[in-house]
Amino acid sequence: MDDEKQVQTREVDIPSDVLNQRLKMAEQFHLSGAFTGDVKNKHMAFAKVMAGAEMGMGPMEAMNAFYFVNGKLTIYGMALSKKIRESGWKIEYIENGVESCTAKISKEDEVFTYEATKADMIALKSKAYQFAPKDKLKWHALGRLVRFYVPEILSGTVSYTKEEYEDVPAKKIEVKDVSAVEAMLESIEKADEEALEKIKHDLPKTAAFYDEAELDQIADAILKKEGGKTPHERLLCPCGKMPSCKRCDGTGVLKPVEEKEEIKDAEIVEEEPTEAPPPPESDGKEDTPNLNL
């Protein structure tokens, strides 16, 4: 394989339209329910898509290549094996039994080996080891080979295989349930001038995370923080149109949402009385009661 074909495909500066496209794609992946149950929301799907992009994967491949274990992004052993070969390394398993497995990778004059045994693994308590011990030892050996000797294959995106990390005891972490917009509003409130500038600069790239009402909240929070003088070209309006939109009327300066004034003294409009209809004309005969009942 050509040396030019490397896994190192990290994107440093992603255009906002590409980022928004990936955000929308991740949301659809999550809503489809067609992928592994570890994806709890669109943000986790987005993390997989972005990790895959940094490793030269397409979106669908990335969704199937990574797995969240206790909140940490990991890579399946099969996907790791593919990336190793794409990087020009050959993989051999010198010994692969239920007691131990020795994995070997080689490329020109470089050769690395690692032996994984059940004696030095947490995997003995793993359900996967009880079900498929050879596969479990194989992925442990391969994952440690890459992590210890050729970590550049993973581009720093992930560190563990899913098969390794699922055996690590989970740590109980208390997570505050805060929505994305609540977290953003809190960040704006606490931000200094430099941090606020960064929030404004990054907002167009992350706009797909919020609906129109939430973007209104964010824009108003920034306006309040800056005293109502935010250059429109630095901030994405809720309608997404630049340089003019419904929030700035083409002036280039966002306007805060006007609050509806309460009507204290409502005017009561009295309706003019209508004339009663005239009584029916009489024929001159008096009505007499009918006594023959």
VOPAGU-2260 file (C-alpha; in pm, 1 decimal, decimal comma):
REM VOPAGU-2260
SITE   aa  ch    i         X         Y         Z
SITE  MET   A    0       0,0       0,0       0,0
SITE  ASP   A    1     126,2     348,4     -83,2
SITE  ASP   A    2     279,3     538,9     204,4
SITE  GLU   A    3      74,2     839,4      99,7
SITE  LYS   A    4    -246,5     666,6     207,8
SITE  GLN   A    5    -242,1     735,8     579,3
SITE  VAL   A    6    -520,0     748,0     833,1
SITE  GLN   A    7    -410,1    1097,4     934,6
SITE  THR   A    8    -694,5    1298,5     783,1
SITE  ARG   A    9    -773,1    1541,4    1065,6
SITE  GLU   A   10    -970,7    1848,0     965,0
SITE  VAL   A   11    -850,8    2161,6    1139,9
SITE  ASP   A   12   -1103,3    2419,4    1022,1
SITE  ILE   A   13   -1441,8    2288,2     911,7
SITE  PRO   A   14   -1665,4    2516,6     702,6
SITE  SER   A   15   -1989,3    2602,2     882,0
SITE  ASP   A   16   -2207,0    2457,9     603,3
SITE  VAL   A   17   -2026,6    2122,5     629,3
SITE  LEU   A   18   -2059,2    2124,0    1007,9
SITE  ASN   A   19   -2430,6    2202,9     994,3
SITE  GLN   A   20   -2480,0    1928,3     737,6
SITE  ARG   A   21   -2316,8    1677,1     972,5
SITE  LEU   A   22   -2526,2    1799,2    1263,1
SITE  LYS   A   23   -2848,2    1744,3    1068,6
SITE  MET   A   24   -2722,8    1407,3     945,4
SITE  ALA   A   25   -2641,2    1299,2    1302,8
SITE  GLU   A   26   -2990,8    1395,8    1414,3
SITE  GLN   A   27   -3146,0    1181,0    1141,7
SITE  PHE   A   28   -2917,5     888,7    1234,0
SITE  HIS   A   29   -3037,6     912,9    1593,6
SITE  LEU   A   30   -3404,4     941,0    1498,1
SITE  SER   A   31   -3378,3     640,6    1265,6
SITE  GLY   A   32   -3308,1     400,7    1552,3
SITE  ALA   A   33   -3111,1     190,8    1305,1
SITE  PHE   A   34   -2784,8     196,8    1499,4
SITE  THR   A   35   -2655,6      61,2    1830,3
SITE  GLY   A   36   -2838,9     146,9    2150,2
SITE  ASP   A   37   -2544,7     344,4    2289,9
SITE  VAL   A   38   -2654,1     648,8    2087,0
SITE  LYS   A   39   -2889,5     825,2    2327,3
SITE  ASN   A   40   -2916,9    1158,6    2145,2
SITE  LYS   A   41   -2812,6    1344,7    1831,5
SITE  HIS   A   42   -2504,1    1482,7    2004,9
SITE  MET   A   43   -2362,5    1134,3    2058,0
SITE  ALA   A   44   -2433,5    1050,5    1694,2
SITE  PHE   A   45   -2258,0    1373,0    1595,2
SITE  ALA   A   46   -1951,9    1272,3    1801,1
SITE  LYS   A   47   -1931,4     945,7    1606,4
SITE  VAL   A   48   -1961,7    1123,5    1271,4
SITE  MET   A   49   -1689,3    1374,1    1364,1
SITE  ALA   A   50   -1456,6    1104,7    1499,6
SITE  GLY   A   51   -1500,5     909,7    1180,4
SITE  ALA   A   52   -1426,4    1217,2     966,8
SITE  GLU   A   53   -1096,9    1265,7    1150,2
SITE  MET   A   54   -1004,6     906,1    1072,6
SITE  GLY   A   55   -1109,3     914,6     707,5
SITE  MET   A   56   -1443,8     736,3     750,5
SITE  GLY   A   57   -1776,4     814,9     589,9
SITE  PRO   A   58   -2076,1     890,5     817,8
SITE  MET   A   59   -2236,7     545,1     789,4
SITE  GLU   A   60   -1906,6     369,0     851,3
SITE  ALA   A   61   -1840,4     588,5    1154,4
SITE  MET   A   62   -2180,6     511,9    1307,6
SITE  ASN   A   63   -2098,1     140,3    1292,6
SITE  ALA   A   64   -1728,6     169,6    1384,2
SITE  PHE   A   65   -1757,0     342,8    1722,5
SITE  TYR   A   66   -1934,7     261,0    2045,8
SITE  PHE   A   67   -1990,2     454,4    2368,9
SITE  VAL   A   68   -1888,5     258,4    2678,5
SITE  ASN   A   69   -1969,9     431,5    3007,5
SITE  GLY   A   70   -1975,5     762,7    2824,8
SITE  LYS   A   71   -1637,6     712,5    2653,7
SITE  LEU   A   72   -1607,2     678,8    2277,4
SITE  THR   A   73   -1432,1     356,7    2173,6
SITE  ILE   A   74   -1372,4     173,0    1846,7
SITE  TYR   A   75   -1475,8    -180,2    1757,5
SITE  GLY   A   76   -1187,5    -424,8    1715,7
SITE  MET   A   77   -1296,1    -505,3    1361,6
SITE  ALA   A   78   -1288,2    -135,4    1265,2
SITE  LEU   A   79    -946,1     -98,1    1427,3
SITE  SER   A   80    -815,4    -392,9    1228,7
SITE  LYS   A   81    -931,7    -220,7     908,9
SITE  LYS   A   82    -754,8     105,1     999,3
SITE  ILE   A   83    -431,8     -81,4    1076,9
SITE  ARG   A   84    -429,1    -241,8     733,3
SITE  GLU   A   85    -517,6      87,0     564,4
SITE  SER   A   86    -209,0     235,9     731,0
SITE  GLY   A   87      11,5     -21,5     559,7
SITE  TRP   A   88      62,5    -259,4     852,6
SITE  LYS   A   89      23,5    -636,0     829,3
SITE  ILE   A   90    -152,8    -821,2    1110,6
SITE  GLU   A   91     -72,3   -1172,4    1227,2
SITE  TYR   A   92    -189,0   -1378,2    1521,5
SITE  ILE   A   93      92,3   -1607,4    1622,4
SITE  GLU   A   94    -116,4   -1777,8    1883,4
SITE  ASN   A   95    -485,0   -1737,1    1947,7
SITE  GLY   A   96    -632,5   -1966,2    2210,1
SITE  VAL   A   97    -862,1   -1945,0    2508,3
SITE  GLU   A   98    -569,2   -1889,1    2746,2
SITE  SER   A   99    -369,0   -1628,8    2552,9
SITE  CYS   A  100    -326,5   -1451,3    2220,1
SITE  THR   A  101     -14,0   -1300,9    2066,0
SITE  ALA   A  102     -77,7   -1036,2    1804,2
SITE  LYS   A  103     189,6    -912,1    1563,8
SITE  ILE   A  104     192,3    -610,9    1332,9
SITE  SER   A  105     468,9    -539,8    1084,2
SITE  LYS   A  106     557,4    -275,2     828,0
SITE  GLU   A  107     886,5    -292,6     639,4
SITE  ASP   A  108    1153,5    -324,1     911,7
SITE  GLU   A  109     923,8    -245,4    1204,1
SITE  VAL   A  110     769,1    -532,3    1396,4
SITE  PHE   A  111     567,2    -516,9    1718,3
SITE  THR   A  112     408,9    -798,3    1917,2
SITE  TYR   A  113     191,0    -818,2    2223,4
SITE  GLU   A  114      61,5   -1114,1    2421,4
SITE  ALA   A  115    -270,3   -1086,8    2598,7
SITE  THR   A  116    -350,4   -1353,3    2855,9
SITE  LYS   A  117    -653,7   -1410,2    3069,1
SITE  ALA   A  118    -430,2   -1392,7    3377,2
SITE  ASP   A  119    -363,8   -1017,6    3335,2
SITE  MET   A  120    -710,4    -919,1    3216,0
SITE  ILE   A  121   -1024,3    -796,8    3376,6
SITE  ALA   A  122   -1193,8    -989,3    3098,8
SITE  LEU   A  123   -1233,6   -1301,8    3313,0
SITE  LYS   A  124   -1545,1   -1140,0    3460,0
SITE  SER   A  125   -1664,4   -1033,2    3118,6
SITE  LYS   A  126   -1970,0   -1194,1    2963,9
SITE  ALA   A  127   -1805,2   -1151,8    2623,1
SITE  TYR   A  128   -1502,7   -1351,9    2737,9
SITE  GLN   A  129   -1725,5   -1632,2    2859,6
SITE  PHE   A  130   -1905,0   -1631,2    2525,0
SITE  ALA   A  131   -1608,0   -1587,5    2284,1
SITE  PRO   A  132   -1271,5   -1602,3    2470,0
SITE  LYS   A  133   -1056,5   -1616,6    2153,3
SITE  ASP   A  134   -1210,9   -1305,3    2004,4
SITE  LYS   A  135   -1187,1   -1123,4    2336,0
SITE  LEU   A  136    -814,7   -1194,9    2372,5
SITE  LYS   A  137    -750,7   -1105,4    2007,5
SITE  TRP   A  138    -902,6    -757,7    2034,8
SITE  HIS   A  139    -730,1    -694,8    2366,4
SITE  ALA   A  140    -392,6    -777,7    2214,8
SITE  LEU   A  141    -451,2    -571,9    1902,0
SITE  GLY   A  142    -583,5    -271,1    2094,0
SITE  ARG   A  143    -281,5    -263,2    2323,2
SITE  LEU   A  144     -41,3    -300,4    2032,4
SITE  VAL   A  145    -181,1      10,4    1870,0
SITE  ARG   A  146    -206,7     208,7    2191,7
SITE  PHE   A  147     148,4     130,7    2303,0
SITE  TYR   A  148     339,0     130,9    1973,0
SITE  VAL   A  149     148,9     299,7    1687,9
SITE  PRO   A  150    -112,9     533,6    1842,3
SITE  GLU   A  151     -97,2     757,5    1533,9
SITE  ILE   A  152    -322,9     506,1    1359,4
SITE  LEU   A  153    -610,7     630,3    1574,4
SITE  SER   A  154    -518,9     997,3    1516,0
SITE  GLY   A  155    -573,6    1067,5    1885,9
SITE  THR   A  156    -948,3    1030,4    1830,6
SITE  VAL   A  157   -1001,2     725,7    2054,3
SITE  SER   A  158    -769,6     525,1    2279,5
SITE  TYR   A  159    -943,2     195,1    2348,7
SITE  THR   A  160   -1126,2     -73,5    2161,7
SITE  LYS   A  161   -1482,7    -135,3    2266,6
SITE  GLU   A  162   -1386,5    -491,4    2362,6
SITE  GLU   A  163   -1119,1    -363,6    2603,4
SITE  TYR   A  164   -1300,6     -77,3    2767,5
SITE  GLU   A  165   -1625,0    -261,6    2835,9
SITE  ASP   A  166   -1437,5    -455,1    3104,2
SITE  VAL   A  167   -1328,1    -144,8    3293,3
SITE  PRO   A  168   -1547,0     -93,9    3602,0
SITE  ALA   A  169   -1779,7     200,2    3547,0
SITE  LYS   A  170   -1732,2     501,7    3770,7
SITE  LYS   A  171   -2044,0     658,3    3908,8
SITE  ILE   A  172   -2057,8    1012,9    3780,3
SITE  GLU   A  173   -2332,8    1253,5    3872,3
SITE  VAL   A  174   -2442,4    1438,1    3563,2
SITE  LYS   A  175   -2666,2    1740,8    3582,1
SITE  ASP   A  176   -2946,1    1715,2    3330,8
SITE  VAL   A  177   -2909,6    2043,8    3143,2
SITE  SER   A  178   -3034,4    2110,9    2792,9
SITE  ALA   A  179   -2802,5    2248,1    2526,5
SITE  VAL   A  180   -2967,3    2590,3    2529,7
SITE  GLU   A  181   -2956,3    2611,8    2910,3
SITE  ALA   A  182   -2585,7    2531,2    2903,7
SITE  MET   A  183   -2528,6    2796,4    2636,9
SITE  LEU   A  184   -2722,7    3062,2    2829,7
SITE  GLU   A  185   -2523,7    2985,5    3142,6
SITE  SER   A  186   -2197,2    3011,5    2946,5
SITE  ILE   A  187   -2301,3    3349,7    2805,8
SITE  GLU   A  188   -2391,2    3478,4    3150,1
SITE  LYS   A  189   -2052,8    3377,4    3295,6
SITE  ALA   A  190   -1843,7    3467,8    2989,1
SITE  ASP   A  191   -1585,2    3744,6    2992,0
SITE  GLU   A  192   -1528,6    3958,4    2682,9
SITE  GLU   A  193   -1293,2    3709,5    2515,8
SITE  ALA   A  194   -1515,3    3408,4    2586,4
SITE  LEU   A  195   -1820,5    3593,5    2458,1
SITE  GLU   A  196   -1643,0    3674,5    2131,8
SITE  LYS   A  197   -1567,5    3304,5    2086,0
SITE  ILE   A  198   -1930,9    3210,9    2152,1
SITE  LYS   A  199   -2044,5    3461,2    1888,1
SITE  HIS   A  200   -1783,5    3337,1    1641,2
SITE  ASP   A  201   -1881,8    2971,4    1686,3
SITE  LEU   A  202   -2259,4    3020,4    1694,3
SITE  PRO   A  203   -2316,1    2991,7    1316,8
SITE  LYS   A  204   -2140,1    2653,9    1322,2
SITE  THR   A  205   -2355,1    2515,8    1604,7
SITE  ALA   A  206   -2688,4    2672,0    1506,1
SITE  ALA   A  207   -2828,7    2334,0    1400,8
SITE  PHE   A  208   -2827,6    2225,4    1766,4
SITE  TYR   A  209   -3104,5    2474,2    1846,5
SITE  ASP   A  210   -3451,5    2549,7    1720,1
SITE  GLU   A  211   -3563,2    2901,8    1627,5
SITE  ALA   A  212   -3701,8    2985,6    1971,7
SITE  GLU   A  213   -3377,0    2876,0    2137,5
SITE  LEU   A  214   -3171,9    3085,3    1894,5
SITE  ASP   A  215   -3389,1    3379,8    1992,6
SITE  GLN   A  216   -3301,8    3318,4    2357,4
SITE  ILE   A  217   -2930,6    3296,8    2280,4
SITE  ALA   A  218   -2931,7    3610,6    2067,0
SITE  ASP   A  219   -3117,7    3804,6    2336,7
SITE  ALA   A  220   -2875,9    3682,1    2604,9
SITE  ILE   A  221   -2579,7    3805,9    2400,0
SITE  LEU   A  222   -2753,4    4137,3    2335,0
SITE  LYS   A  223   -2820,1    4179,6    2706,2
SITE  LYS   A  224   -2458,6    4094,8    2788,3
SITE  GLU   A  225   -2327,4    4351,3    2540,4
SITE  GLY   A  226   -2587,9    4619,9    2595,5
SITE  GLY   A  227   -2776,3    4560,8    2271,1
SITE  LYS   A  228   -2492,5    4641,7    2030,4
SITE  THR   A  229   -2397,0    4320,1    1856,4
SITE  PRO   A  230   -2278,5    4344,2    1492,9
SITE  HIS   A  231   -2511,1    4122,6    1293,5
SITE  GLU   A  232   -2236,3    3973,8    1076,3
SITE  ARG   A  233   -2086,5    3813,6    1388,0
SITE  LEU   A  234   -2405,3    3638,6    1495,0
SITE  LEU   A  235   -2643,7    3403,7    1318,2
SITE  CYS   A  236   -2999,3    3529,9    1324,6
SITE  PRO   A  237   -3279,7    3279,9    1392,3
SITE  CYS   A  238   -3392,0    3294,3    1029,1
SITE  GLY   A  239   -3041,1    3202,0     913,4
SITE  LYS   A  240   -3030,5    3478,3     652,7
SITE  MET   A  241   -2729,7    3705,7     635,0
SITE  PRO   A  242   -2656,5    3996,5     619,3
SITE  SER   A  243   -3017,6    4101,9     671,4
SITE  CYS   A  244   -3306,9    3933,0     842,4
SITE  LYS   A  245   -3621,3    3986,1    1043,5
SITE  ARG   A  246   -3418,7    4060,4    1355,5
SITE  CYS   A  247   -3214,8    4347,2    1212,0
SITE  ASP   A  248   -3419,8    4475,7     916,0
SITE  GLY   A  249   -3103,4    4509,0     710,2
SITE  THR   A  250   -2934,9    4748,9     952,7
SITE  GLY   A  251   -2662,7    4505,3    1054,8
SITE  VAL   A  252   -2748,1    4537,4    1425,4
SITE  LEU   A  253   -2967,8    4286,9    1602,5
SITE  LYS   A  254   -3263,6    4418,4    1793,3
SITE  PRO   A  255   -3391,7    4255,1    2112,5
SITE  VAL   A  256   -3732,6    4098,3    2107,2
SITE  GLU   A  257   -3986,7    4355,3    2217,9
SITE  GLU   A  258   -4199,4    4251,5    2510,7
SITE  LYS   A  259   -4569,6    4300,4    2475,4
SITE  GLU   A  260   -4695,3    4582,7    2697,5
SITE  GLU   A  261   -4977,4    4500,3    2931,9
SITE  ILE   A  262   -5294,2    4698,3    2874,8
SITE  LYS   A  263   -5375,9    4850,5    3210,8
SITE  ASP   A  264   -5678,5    5062,2    3127,9
SITE  ALA   A  265   -5873,7    4891,5    2858,5
SITE  GLU   A  266   -6118,8    5114,1    2682,7
SITE  ILE   A  267   -6474,5    4992,4    2709,0
SITE  VAL   A  268   -6672,1    5060,7    2397,6
SITE  GLU   A  269   -7039,5    5099,8    2472,5
SITE  GLU   A  270   -7265,4    4970,0    2202,7
SITE  GLU   A  271   -7545,9    5200,6    2094,6
SITE  PRO   A  272   -7886,7    5065,0    2191,8
SITE  THR   A  273   -8088,1    4932,8    1903,5
SITE  GLU   A  274   -8451,1    5026,8    1857,9
SITE  ALA   A  275   -8705,6    4763,5    1943,3
SITE  PRO   A  276   -8909,2    4640,0    1646,2
SITE  PRO   A  277   -9254,7    4799,9    1618,0
SITE  PRO   A  278   -9549,4    4596,2    1748,7
SITE  PRO   A  279   -9764,5    4419,0    1494,0
SITE  GLU   A  280  -10057,9    4618,2    1358,8
SITE  SER   A  281  -10398,2    4547,2    1523,3
SITE  ASP   A  282  -10711,3    4461,5    1315,9
SITE  GLY   A  283  -10937,8    4644,3    1569,6
SITE  LYS   A  284  -11071,5    4327,6    1727,2
SITE  GLU   A  285  -10988,8    4254,5    2086,2
SITE  ASP   A  286  -10855,1    3916,0    2166,0
SITE  THR   A  287  -11095,9    3725,0    2390,4
SITE  PRO   A  288  -10995,8    3423,4    2586,3
SITE  ASN   A  289  -11126,5    3089,9    2468,7
SITE  LEU   A  290  -11332,7    2948,1    2752,3
SITE  ASN   A  291  -11438,2    2630,5    2574,0
SITE  LEU   A  292  -11147,0    2424,4    2688,7
